[in-house]
Amino acid sequence: MDVVAEKAEETKRELMKKMRKKVKRNNENKNRLSRISFSASLPDDVHGVFADSVCAVKISMDPFSEMRESIMEMIRVVGVHDWSEMEELVYCYIALNSSEVHGFIEDAFLSLCSSFSSSMNS
């Protein structure tokens, strides 16, 4: 495995570990509050550029492509300027979606990171 691939894999593991920890903490807070929501709303600990974002509920036949497109739109419209904002965006997607969708979210983010990395190296 080359150095770039190893770094990408390490970054992926670190990012997913952070996201799982944050989602778990958020879920624990929700359980304590015992509230039920029928709308998609951002977790209370989301701040910064994504705090005023609107969430859309969607059923998809191609979740990977739709997640990738949605993420690209958020990056473009809201603006992602650094890695911490990218982590916050990943967290929002993970927190808002069921665990069955997390693999598609992960793949979409990794695909975009790979695309960005490739375009920067060209």
DSSP file (Angstrom, degrees, kcal/mol; ACC not computed):
  #  RESIDUE AA STRUCTURE BP1 BP2  ACC     N-H-->O    O-->H-N    N-H-->O    O-->H-N    TCO  KAPPA ALPHA  PHI   PSI    X-CA   Y-CA   Z-CA
    1    1 A M              0   0    0      0, 0.0     2,-0.0     0, 0.0     0, 0.0   0.000 360.0 360.0 360.0 131.1    0.0    0.0    0.0
    2    2 A D     >  -     0   0    0      1,-0.1     4,-2.5     4,-0.0     5,-0.2  -0.261 360.0-103.1 -77.9 169.3    1.5    3.4   -1.0
    3    3 A V  H  > S+     0   0    0      1,-0.2     4,-2.5     2,-0.2     5,-0.2   0.873 119.6  50.9 -61.2 -41.7    1.8    6.3    1.5
    4    4 A V  H  > S+     0   0    0      2,-0.2     4,-2.5     1,-0.2    -1,-0.2   0.921 112.0  46.9 -64.3 -44.3   -1.2    8.2    0.1
    5    5 A A  H  > S+     0   0    0      2,-0.2     4,-2.4     1,-0.2    -2,-0.2   0.895 112.5  50.1 -65.2 -39.7   -3.4    5.2    0.3
    6    6 A E  H  X S+     0   0    0     -4,-2.5     4,-2.5     2,-0.2    -2,-0.2   0.919 112.0  47.6 -63.9 -43.2   -2.2    4.5    3.9
    7    7 A K  H  X S+     0   0    0     -4,-2.5     4,-2.7     2,-0.2    -2,-0.2   0.899 111.7  50.6 -64.7 -41.1   -2.8    8.1    4.9
    8    8 A A  H  X S+     0   0    0     -4,-2.5     4,-2.4     2,-0.2    -2,-0.2   0.913 111.9  47.3 -62.6 -43.2   -6.3    8.0    3.3
    9    9 A E  H  X S+     0   0    0     -4,-2.4     4,-2.4     2,-0.2    -2,-0.2   0.898 113.0  48.5 -65.6 -41.0   -7.2    4.8    5.2
   10   10 A E  H  X S+     0   0    0     -4,-2.5     4,-2.5     2,-0.2    -2,-0.2   0.918 112.5  48.5 -64.5 -43.8   -5.9    6.2    8.5
   11   11 A T  H  X S+     0   0    0     -4,-2.7     4,-2.8     2,-0.2    -2,-0.2   0.900 110.2  52.3 -62.5 -41.8   -7.8    9.4    7.9
   12   12 A K  H  X S+     0   0    0     -4,-2.4     4,-2.7     2,-0.2     5,-0.2   0.935 110.6  47.2 -59.7 -47.9  -10.9    7.4    7.1
   13   13 A R  H  X S+     0   0    0     -4,-2.4     4,-2.1     1,-0.2    -2,-0.2   0.918 114.1  46.9 -61.6 -44.2  -10.6    5.4   10.4
   14   14 A E  H  X S+     0   0    0     -4,-2.5     4,-2.3     2,-0.2    -2,-0.2   0.919 113.5  48.3 -64.0 -44.0  -10.0    8.5   12.5
   15   15 A L  H  X S+     0   0    0     -4,-2.8     4,-2.6     1,-0.2    -2,-0.2   0.922 112.9  46.8 -63.8 -45.8  -13.0   10.3   10.9
   16   16 A M  H  X S+     0   0    0     -4,-2.7     4,-2.6     2,-0.2    -1,-0.2   0.870 111.0  53.0 -66.2 -35.7  -15.4    7.4   11.3
   17   17 A K  H  X S+     0   0    0     -4,-2.1     4,-2.1    -5,-0.2    -1,-0.2   0.929 111.4  46.1 -63.5 -45.1  -14.2    6.9   14.9
   18   18 A K  H  X S+     0   0    0     -4,-2.3     4,-2.4     2,-0.2    -2,-0.2   0.918 113.7  49.0 -61.9 -44.1  -14.9   10.6   15.6
   19   19 A M  H  X S+     0   0    0     -4,-2.6     4,-2.8     1,-0.2     5,-0.2   0.911 110.7  49.2 -65.5 -42.6  -18.3   10.5   13.9
   20   20 A R  H  X S+     0   0    0     -4,-2.6     4,-2.7     2,-0.2    -1,-0.2   0.902 112.2  49.3 -62.6 -40.2  -19.4    7.3   15.7
   21   21 A K  H  X S+     0   0    0     -4,-2.1     4,-2.4    -5,-0.2    -2,-0.2   0.917 113.4  45.7 -64.8 -43.5  -18.4    8.9   19.1
   22   22 A K  H  X S+     0   0    0     -4,-2.4     4,-2.4     2,-0.2    -2,-0.2   0.904 113.9  48.4 -67.6 -41.6  -20.3   12.1   18.3
   23   23 A V  H  X S+     0   0    0     -4,-2.8     4,-2.9     2,-0.2    -2,-0.2   0.919 111.6  50.5 -64.0 -43.7  -23.4   10.2   17.1
   24   24 A K  H  X S+     0   0    0     -4,-2.7     4,-2.4    -5,-0.2    -2,-0.2   0.928 111.5  47.8 -60.4 -45.4  -23.3    8.0   20.2
   25   25 A R  H  X S+     0   0    0     -4,-2.4     4,-2.0     1,-0.2    -1,-0.2   0.908 113.1  48.5 -61.8 -42.2  -23.1   11.0   22.5
   26   26 A N  H  X S+     0   0    0     -4,-2.4     4,-2.3     1,-0.2    -2,-0.2   0.907 110.8  50.3 -65.3 -41.7  -25.9   12.7   20.6
   27   27 A N  H  X S+     0   0    0     -4,-2.9     4,-2.5     2,-0.2    -2,-0.2   0.882 108.4  52.7 -64.0 -38.3  -28.1    9.5   20.8
   28   28 A E  H  X S+     0   0    0     -4,-2.4     4,-1.9     2,-0.2    -1,-0.2   0.904 109.5  49.4 -62.8 -40.8  -27.4    9.3   24.5
   29   29 A N  H  X S+     0   0    0     -4,-2.0     4,-1.7     1,-0.2    -2,-0.2   0.910 110.8  49.7 -64.3 -41.8  -28.6   12.9   24.9
   30   30 A K  H  X>S+     0   0    0     -4,-2.3     4,-1.4     1,-0.2     5,-0.8   0.909 108.9  52.4 -63.4 -42.0  -31.7   12.2   22.9
   31   31 A N  H  <5S+     0   0    0     -4,-2.5    -1,-0.2     1,-0.2    -2,-0.2   0.879 108.0  51.7 -62.6 -37.4  -32.5    9.1   25.0
   32   32 A R  H  <5S+     0   0    0     -4,-1.9    -1,-0.2     1,-0.2    -2,-0.2   0.882 111.1  46.7 -65.9 -37.4  -32.2   11.2   28.1
   33   33 A L  H  <5S-     0   0    0     -4,-1.7    -1,-0.2    -5,-0.1    -2,-0.2   0.703  93.1-151.7 -78.6 -18.7  -34.6   13.8   26.8
   34   34 A S  T  <5 +     0   0    0     -4,-1.4     2,-0.4     1,-0.2    -3,-0.2   0.883  39.4 150.8  48.6  47.0  -37.1   11.1   25.6
   35   35 A R      < -     0   0    0     -5,-0.8     2,-0.4     2,-0.0    -1,-0.2  -0.833  37.1-145.8-109.3 150.2  -38.4   13.3   22.9
   36   36 A I        -     0   0    0     -2,-0.4     2,-0.4     2,-0.0     0, 0.0  -0.929  13.3-170.8-114.9 135.5  -39.8   12.1   19.6
   37   37 A S        -     0   0    0     -2,-0.4     4,-0.1     1,-0.1    -2,-0.0  -0.990  18.1-172.1-128.6 133.3  -39.4   14.0   16.3
   38   38 A F  S    S+     0   0    0     -2,-0.4     2,-0.3     2,-0.1    -1,-0.1   0.294  71.9  71.3-102.5   7.4  -41.1   13.3   13.1
   39   39 A S  S    S-     0   0    0     17,-0.0     2,-0.8     2,-0.0    17,-0.1  -0.845  88.9-109.3-118.4 159.0  -39.0   15.8   11.2
   40   40 A A        +     0   0    0     -2,-0.3    15,-0.4    15,-0.2     2,-0.4  -0.787  49.1 165.9 -87.3 113.4  -35.4   15.7   10.2
   41   41 A S        -     0   0    0     -2,-0.8     3,-0.1    13,-0.1    13,-0.1  -0.971  38.2-105.0-130.5 147.5  -33.6   18.3   12.3
   42   42 A L        -     0   0    0     -2,-0.4    50,-0.1    11,-0.3    13,-0.0  -0.299  45.3 -95.1 -66.1 149.2  -29.9   18.8   12.9
   43   43 A P    >   -     0   0    0      0, 0.0     3,-1.6     0, 0.0    -1,-0.1  -0.272  34.5-114.0 -59.9 152.9  -28.5   17.7   16.3
   44   44 A D  T 3  S+     0   0    0      1,-0.3    -2,-0.1   -18,-0.1     7,-0.0   0.739 111.9  62.5 -63.3 -23.6  -28.3   20.5   18.9
   45   45 A D  T 3  S+     0   0    0      2,-0.0     2,-0.5     0, 0.0    -1,-0.3   0.307  74.7 111.3 -90.0  11.8  -24.5   20.4   18.9
   46   46 A V    <   +     0   0    0     -3,-1.6     2,-0.2     5,-0.1    -4,-0.0  -0.751  43.4 161.5 -85.1 126.4  -24.2   21.5   15.2
   47   47 A H    >   +     0   0    0     -2,-0.5     3,-0.9     5,-0.0     2,-0.1  -0.699  30.6  35.7-131.1-178.5  -22.7   25.0   14.9
   48   48 A G  G >  S-     0   0    0      1,-0.2     3,-1.3    -2,-0.2     4,-0.3  -0.378 115.7  -6.6  75.2-145.9  -21.1   27.1   12.4
   49   49 A V  G 3  S+     0   0    0      1,-0.3     3,-0.3     2,-0.1    -1,-0.2   0.694 135.6  48.9 -64.6 -21.2  -21.9   27.1    8.7
   50   50 A F  G X  S+     0   0    0     -3,-0.9     3,-1.9     1,-0.2    -1,-0.3   0.543  81.9  93.6 -95.8  -7.6  -24.3   24.2    8.9
   51   51 A A  T <  S+     0   0    0     -3,-1.3    -1,-0.2     1,-0.3    -2,-0.1   0.809  91.7  40.8 -58.2 -33.3  -26.4   25.4   11.9
   52   52 A D  T 3  S+     0   0    0     -4,-0.3    -1,-0.3    -3,-0.3    -2,-0.1   0.252  88.4 128.5 -99.8  12.2  -29.0   27.0    9.7
   53   53 A S    <   -     0   0    0     -3,-1.9     2,-0.5     1,-0.1   -11,-0.3  -0.318  55.8-129.6 -69.5 150.9  -29.2   24.2    7.1
   54   54 A V        -     0   0    0    -13,-0.1     2,-0.4    -2,-0.0   -13,-0.1  -0.865  17.7-140.9-102.2 134.5  -32.4   22.7    6.1
   55   55 A C        -     0   0    0     -2,-0.5     2,-0.4   -15,-0.4   -15,-0.2  -0.758  11.8-158.3 -96.5 139.8  -32.7   18.9    6.1
   56   56 A A        -     0   0    0     -2,-0.4     2,-0.5   -17,-0.1   -17,-0.0  -0.961   9.5-142.1-118.8 135.7  -34.6   17.0    3.5
   57   57 A V        +     0   0    0     -2,-0.4     2,-0.4   -17,-0.0    -2,-0.0  -0.829  31.3 171.8 -95.1 131.8  -36.1   13.5    3.8
   58   58 A K        -     0   0    0     -2,-0.5     2,-0.5     2,-0.0    -2,-0.0  -0.999  31.6-143.3-145.2 141.8  -35.7   11.5    0.7
   59   59 A I        -     0   0    0     -2,-0.4     2,-0.4     2,-0.0    -2,-0.0  -0.910  31.3-167.2-101.8 133.4  -36.2    7.9   -0.5
   60   60 A S        -     0   0    0     -2,-0.5    -2,-0.0     1,-0.1     0, 0.0  -0.943  35.7-163.7-130.8 143.5  -33.6    6.9   -3.0
   61   61 A M  S    S+     0   0    0     -2,-0.4    -1,-0.1     1,-0.2    -2,-0.0   0.590 102.4  36.2 -89.9 -15.2  -33.1    4.1   -5.5
   62   62 A D     >  +     0   0    0      1,-0.1     4,-2.4     2,-0.1     5,-0.3  -0.620  69.4 171.3-136.2  73.2  -29.4    5.0   -5.7
   63   63 A P  H  > S+     0   0    0      0, 0.0     4,-2.8     0, 0.0     5,-0.3   0.843  75.1  55.3 -58.9 -37.5  -28.3    6.2   -2.2
   64   64 A F  H  > S+     0   0    0      2,-0.2     4,-2.6     1,-0.2     5,-0.2   0.969 112.9  40.5 -59.5 -53.8  -24.6    6.4   -3.0
   65   65 A S  H  > S+     0   0    0      1,-0.2     4,-2.6     2,-0.2    -1,-0.2   0.891 117.3  48.8 -63.6 -40.2  -25.1    8.8   -6.0
   66   66 A E  H  X S+     0   0    0     -4,-2.4     4,-2.4     2,-0.2    -1,-0.2   0.889 112.5  47.8 -69.5 -38.4  -27.7   10.8   -4.3
   67   67 A M  H  X S+     0   0    0     -4,-2.8     4,-2.9    -5,-0.3     5,-0.2   0.932 112.6  49.4 -64.4 -45.2  -25.6   11.2   -1.1
   68   68 A R  H  X S+     0   0    0     -4,-2.6     4,-2.5    -5,-0.3    -2,-0.2   0.924 113.1  46.7 -59.4 -45.7  -22.6   12.2   -3.2
   69   69 A E  H  X S+     0   0    0     -4,-2.6     4,-2.2     2,-0.2    -1,-0.2   0.902 113.2  49.2 -63.7 -42.0  -24.7   14.8   -5.1
   70   70 A S  H  X S+     0   0    0     -4,-2.4     4,-2.4     2,-0.2    -2,-0.2   0.910 111.3  48.8 -64.2 -43.2  -26.2   16.1   -1.8
   71   71 A I  H  X S+     0   0    0     -4,-2.9     4,-2.6     2,-0.2    -2,-0.2   0.926 110.7  50.7 -63.0 -45.2  -22.8   16.4   -0.2
   72   72 A M  H  X S+     0   0    0     -4,-2.5     4,-2.5    -5,-0.2    -1,-0.2   0.907 109.9  51.1 -59.1 -41.6  -21.4   18.2   -3.2
   73   73 A E  H  X S+     0   0    0     -4,-2.2     4,-3.4     2,-0.2     5,-0.4   0.919 110.3  48.5 -62.5 -43.7  -24.3   20.6   -3.1
   74   74 A M  H  X>S+     0   0    0     -4,-2.4     4,-1.7     2,-0.2     5,-1.3   0.912 111.9  49.4 -63.1 -41.9  -23.7   21.3    0.6
   75   75 A I  I  <>S+     0   0    0     -4,-2.6     5,-0.7     3,-0.2     4,-0.3   0.918 118.2  40.3 -61.8 -42.7  -20.0   21.9    0.0
   76   76 A R  I  <5S+     0   0    0     -4,-2.5    -2,-0.2    -5,-0.2    -1,-0.2   0.939 123.8  34.7 -72.6 -49.4  -20.8   24.3   -2.9
   77   77 A V  I  <5S+     0   0    0     -4,-3.4    -3,-0.2    -5,-0.2    -2,-0.2   0.945 130.2  29.2 -76.9 -50.2  -23.8   26.2   -1.5
   78   78 A V  I  <5S-     0   0    0     -4,-1.7    -3,-0.2    -5,-0.4    -2,-0.1   0.881 108.4-127.3 -79.2 -39.0  -22.9   26.4    2.2
   79   79 A G  I   < -     0   0    0     -5,-1.3     2,-0.5    -4,-0.3    -3,-0.2   0.491  15.3-146.1  95.0 121.9  -19.2   26.3    1.7
   80   80 A V      < +     0   0    0     -5,-0.7    -1,-0.1     1,-0.1     3,-0.1  -0.983  22.9 168.7-119.5 118.0  -16.7   24.1    3.3
   81   81 A H        +     0   0    0     -2,-0.5     2,-0.3     1,-0.1    -1,-0.1   0.599  59.1  14.3-108.7 -14.5  -13.4   25.9    3.9
   82   82 A D  S  > S-     0   0    0      1,-0.1     4,-1.6     0, 0.0     3,-0.3  -0.939  81.3 -93.4-153.9 175.3  -11.4   23.5    6.1
   83   83 A W  H  > S+     0   0    0     -2,-0.3     4,-2.6     1,-0.2     5,-0.2   0.849 117.8  58.3 -65.8 -35.2  -11.2   20.0    7.4
   84   84 A S  H  > S+     0   0    0      1,-0.2     4,-2.0     2,-0.2    -1,-0.2   0.876 106.5  49.2 -64.3 -35.7  -13.2   20.7   10.6
   85   85 A E  H  > S+     0   0    0     -3,-0.3     4,-2.1     2,-0.2    -1,-0.2   0.873 109.7  52.1 -68.6 -36.1  -16.1   21.9    8.5
   86   86 A M  H  X S+     0   0    0     -4,-1.6     4,-2.5     2,-0.2    -2,-0.2   0.916 109.1  50.0 -64.4 -42.3  -15.9   18.7    6.4
   87   87 A E  H  X S+     0   0    0     -4,-2.6     4,-2.7     1,-0.2    -2,-0.2   0.907 109.8  50.9 -61.5 -41.3  -16.0   16.7    9.7
   88   88 A E  H  X S+     0   0    0     -4,-2.0     4,-2.2     2,-0.2    -1,-0.2   0.888 109.8  50.5 -63.2 -38.9  -19.0   18.6   10.8
   89   89 A L  H  X S+     0   0    0     -4,-2.1     4,-2.2     2,-0.2    -2,-0.2   0.923 110.2  49.0 -65.5 -44.3  -20.7   17.9    7.5
   90   90 A V  H  X S+     0   0    0     -4,-2.5     4,-2.7     1,-0.2     5,-0.2   0.936 110.3  52.3 -58.8 -46.0  -20.0   14.2    7.8
   91   91 A Y  H  X S+     0   0    0     -4,-2.7     4,-3.2     1,-0.2     5,-0.3   0.910 106.8  52.6 -57.6 -44.1  -21.4   14.3   11.3
   92   92 A C  H  X S+     0   0    0     -4,-2.2     4,-2.1     1,-0.2    -1,-0.2   0.935 111.5  45.8 -58.8 -47.1  -24.6   15.9   10.1
   93   93 A Y  H  X S+     0   0    0     -4,-2.2     4,-1.0     2,-0.2    -1,-0.2   0.912 115.8  46.2 -63.2 -42.5  -25.1   13.2    7.5
   94   94 A I  H  < S+     0   0    0     -4,-2.7     3,-0.5     1,-0.2    -2,-0.2   0.929 114.2  47.6 -66.0 -45.1  -24.3   10.4    9.9
   95   95 A A  H  < S+     0   0    0     -4,-3.2    -1,-0.2     1,-0.2    -2,-0.2   0.835 113.7  47.5 -66.1 -33.1  -26.5   11.9   12.7
   96   96 A L  H  < S+     0   0    0     -4,-2.1     2,-0.3    -5,-0.3    -1,-0.2   0.644 106.6  64.7 -84.8 -15.0  -29.5   12.4   10.4
   97   97 A N  S  < S-     0   0    0     -4,-1.0     5,-0.1    -3,-0.5     0, 0.0  -0.800  85.0-105.9-116.3 152.3  -29.5    9.0    8.7
   98   98 A S    >>  -     0   0    0     -2,-0.3     3,-1.9     1,-0.1     4,-0.7  -0.241  37.6-105.6 -68.9 161.1  -30.1    5.5    9.9
   99   99 A S  G >4 S+     0   0    0      1,-0.3     3,-0.5     2,-0.2     4,-0.5   0.754 117.2  68.7 -61.5 -24.2  -27.2    3.1   10.4
  100  100 A E  G 34 S+     0   0    0      1,-0.2    -1,-0.3     2,-0.1     4,-0.2   0.745 104.2  43.5 -64.9 -21.8  -28.3    1.3    7.2
  101  101 A V  G X> S+     0   0    0     -3,-1.9     4,-2.0     1,-0.1     3,-0.7   0.579  87.3  90.9 -98.9 -13.5  -27.3    4.3    5.2
  102  102 A H  H <X S+     0   0    0     -4,-0.7     4,-2.8    -3,-0.5     5,-0.2   0.834  83.0  56.2 -57.1 -36.6  -23.9    5.1    6.9
  103  103 A G  H 3> S+     0   0    0     -4,-0.5     4,-2.5     2,-0.2    -1,-0.3   0.892 107.9  48.4 -62.8 -39.5  -21.9    2.9    4.5
  104  104 A F  H <> S+     0   0    0     -3,-0.7     4,-2.4    -4,-0.2    -2,-0.2   0.891 112.1  49.5 -66.4 -39.1  -23.3    4.9    1.5
  105  105 A I  H  X S+     0   0    0     -4,-2.0     4,-2.6     2,-0.2     5,-0.2   0.943 111.9  48.0 -63.7 -47.8  -22.4    8.2    3.3
  106  106 A E  H  X S+     0   0    0     -4,-2.8     4,-2.7     1,-0.2     5,-0.2   0.933 113.4  47.4 -58.0 -48.5  -18.9    6.9    4.1
  107  107 A D  H  X S+     0   0    0     -4,-2.5     4,-2.4     1,-0.2    -1,-0.2   0.893 111.7  50.7 -62.2 -40.2  -18.4    5.8    0.5
  108  108 A A  H  X S+     0   0    0     -4,-2.4     4,-2.3     2,-0.2    -2,-0.2   0.931 112.7  45.4 -64.8 -45.6  -19.7    9.1   -0.9
  109  109 A F  H  X S+     0   0    0     -4,-2.6     4,-2.9     2,-0.2     5,-0.2   0.926 114.0  48.6 -63.4 -44.6  -17.4   11.2    1.3
  110  110 A L  H  X S+     0   0    0     -4,-2.7     4,-2.5    -5,-0.2    -1,-0.2   0.888 110.2  52.6 -63.7 -37.8  -14.4    9.0    0.6
  111  111 A S  H  X S+     0   0    0     -4,-2.4     4,-2.2    -5,-0.2    -1,-0.2   0.918 112.1  45.3 -61.2 -44.7  -15.2    9.2   -3.2
  112  112 A L  H  X S+     0   0    0     -4,-2.3     4,-2.8     2,-0.2    -2,-0.2   0.911 112.6  50.2 -67.2 -42.1  -15.3   13.0   -3.0
  113  113 A C  H  X S+     0   0    0     -4,-2.9     4,-2.6     1,-0.2    -2,-0.2   0.904 111.4  49.5 -61.8 -40.3  -12.1   13.2   -0.9
  114  114 A S  H  X S+     0   0    0     -4,-2.5     4,-2.5    -5,-0.2    -1,-0.2   0.901 111.2  49.1 -64.2 -41.7  -10.4   11.0   -3.4
  115  115 A S  H  X S+     0   0    0     -4,-2.2     4,-2.3     2,-0.2    -2,-0.2   0.921 112.8  46.9 -63.1 -44.6  -11.6   13.2   -6.3
  116  116 A F  H  X S+     0   0    0     -4,-2.8     4,-1.9     1,-0.2    -2,-0.2   0.916 113.1  49.3 -63.6 -43.1  -10.4   16.3   -4.5
  117  117 A S  H  X S+     0   0    0     -4,-2.6     4,-1.7    -5,-0.2    -2,-0.2   0.909 111.6  48.8 -62.0 -43.5   -7.1   14.7   -3.8
  118  118 A S  H  X S+     0   0    0     -4,-2.5     4,-0.8     1,-0.2    -1,-0.2   0.899 111.4  49.2 -64.2 -41.3   -6.7   13.6   -7.4
  119  119 A S  H  < S+     0   0    0     -4,-2.3    -1,-0.2     1,-0.2     3,-0.2   0.826 110.4  51.1 -70.5 -29.6   -7.5   17.0   -8.8
  120  120 A M  H  < S+     0   0    0     -4,-1.9    -1,-0.2     1,-0.2    -2,-0.2   0.826 110.5  49.1 -73.7 -30.6   -5.1   18.7   -6.4
  121  121 A N  H  <        0   0    0     -4,-1.7    -1,-0.2     1,-0.2    -2,-0.2   0.577 360.0 360.0 -84.1 -10.2   -2.3   16.3   -7.4
  122  122 A S     <        0   0    0     -4,-0.8    -1,-0.2    -3,-0.2    -2,-0.1   0.469 360.0 360.0 -83.3 360.0   -2.9   16.8  -11.2
